Amino acid sequence: MSPDALKRAKVAAAAADCTIGQWLTEAIDDKIERQRRTTWESKWQGL
C-alpha cells in the first residue's frame, strides 16, 4: 500500500471511529458489493 493511501485510510478510519483494520474490511466489502450491483445492472440493461 502506498504511504499516501495508508494515510488516507488512517484518516478515514479515525473519522469513522474504528480501527484501520475494521475500516479496510468495510471498504473492501463495500467495493465488492458495488461491483456486484454494477455487474448485475449492466447484465439487465442489455435486455
C-alpha positions as CSV (number, residue, x, y, z in Angstrom):
1,M,0.0,0.0,0.0
2,S,1.4,3.4,-0.9
3,P,2.1,5.7,2.0
4,D,-0.4,8.2,0.7
5,A,-3.2,5.6,0.6
6,L,-2.3,4.4,4.1
7,K,-2.5,8.0,5.4
8,R,-6.0,8.5,3.8
9,A,-7.1,5.2,5.2
10,K,-5.9,6.1,8.7
11,V,-7.8,9.5,8.5
12,A,-10.9,7.8,7.2
13,A,-10.8,5.2,10.0
14,A,-10.3,7.8,12.6
15,A,-13.3,9.8,11.2
16,A,-15.4,6.6,11.3
17,D,-14.2,5.9,14.9
18,C,-12.9,2.4,14.1
19,T,-9.6,0.7,13.7
20,I,-7.8,0.8,10.3
21,G,-8.4,-3.0,10.0
22,Q,-12.2,-2.6,10.6
23,W,-12.3,0.3,8.1
24,L,-10.4,-1.6,5.4
25,T,-12.6,-4.6,5.9
26,E,-15.7,-2.4,5.4
27,A,-14.2,-0.6,2.5
28,I,-13.4,-3.9,0.8
29,D,-16.9,-5.3,1.4
30,D,-18.5,-2.1,0.1
31,K,-16.4,-2.2,-3.1
32,I,-17.3,-5.9,-3.7
33,E,-21.0,-5.0,-3.3
34,R,-20.8,-2.1,-5.7
35,Q,-19.1,-4.3,-8.2
36,R,-21.8,-6.9,-7.9
37,R,-24.5,-4.3,-8.4
38,T,-22.7,-2.8,-11.4
39,T,-22.3,-6.2,-13.0
40,W,-25.9,-7.2,-12.3
41,E,-27.2,-3.8,-13.6
42,S,-25.2,-4.0,-16.8
43,K,-26.4,-7.5,-17.5
44,W,-30.1,-6.4,-17.1
45,Q,-29.7,-3.2,-19.1
46,G,-28.9,-5.2,-22.2
47,L,-32.3,-6.9,-22.2
